[in-house]
């Protein structure tokens, strides 16, 4: 009886740990790439807000087309072309 309760607790604990850790593990690469993109733009003197974050995330989540979308969005909000290209490159290739 006690052994069964211990097994149930261990299974429940394992499931809870798995459920919490899988999203963190799978989100880390895109998150790191997004941070690299945003940090680069901060170092260039740009104000980094939700629009920049969204543009960087687009590049981090996808391929070459998404990197182009990232550049386009950044240029629309006033980021110089070369800075937008480099930031999105960091997000895409990270």
N, C-alpha and C positions, 0 to 999 in steps of 0.2 A: 504494500500500500504506500509506504513512504517512498520507496524506490520509484514507483510510478509517478508520484507527485514531483520528485526531483527531476525525473526525465521530462515531464511536462514543462517544468520551469526552465530547464535547459533548452528545450526546443523553442519555447516562446522567446527566450532571450536571444537565441541565435537568429530567429526570424526578425526580431526587432532590430538587431545590429545590422543584418543584411539589408533590411528595408531602408535604414538610415544611411548606410555607407554607399550603396550602389549609386544613388543620385549624386553624391559628392564626388565619387571616383569618376563617373562619366562626365560630370560638368567641369572638371578641373582644366582640361586642355583648352577648351573654348574660353573659359574664364581667364586663364593666364594670357591667352592671346589678346583678349579684349583689354586687359590691364596694360599690356605692352603697348598697344595702339594708343590708349588714352594717355599713358605716361609720356610717350613720345610727343604727343600734341601739347601736353602741359609744359614740357621742357622747351617747346617752341614758342611758348607764351600765350597759347589759346586757353580760353575758358572752357573747361570740360563739363558739360551738362548732359541732360538726357538725350539730346539729338546726337551728340558725339558718341555717347555710349551705344546708342542704337545702331549708328553707322558702323562702328567698330565690331559690334556683335554680328552684324550681317556678314562681314568678311570672315570673321572667326568661324562662323557656322557653315560656310560653303566654299565653293571653288572660285575659279577665275571670274565668272560672271558676277558672283556676289562681291568680289573684291572691286569690280568696276562699279557696282551699285554703291558700295561704301565710299569710293572716291567721289562719285557724283554727289552723294548726299553731303559729304564734307565740304565740297566746293560750293554747294548751294548755300551753306551757312557761313561762307567767308574764309574757309581754310585755303591757303595758297595751294595751287596744283601739286607742286613738288612735295609739300608736307602731307597732303592728302594721299598721294601715291605711296609715300614711305610708310605712313601710319597704317594704311590698309594692307600693305605688304607685310608689315609686322603681324597684323591680326590674322592674315591668311596663312602665312608660313610658319607661325609659331607652333 
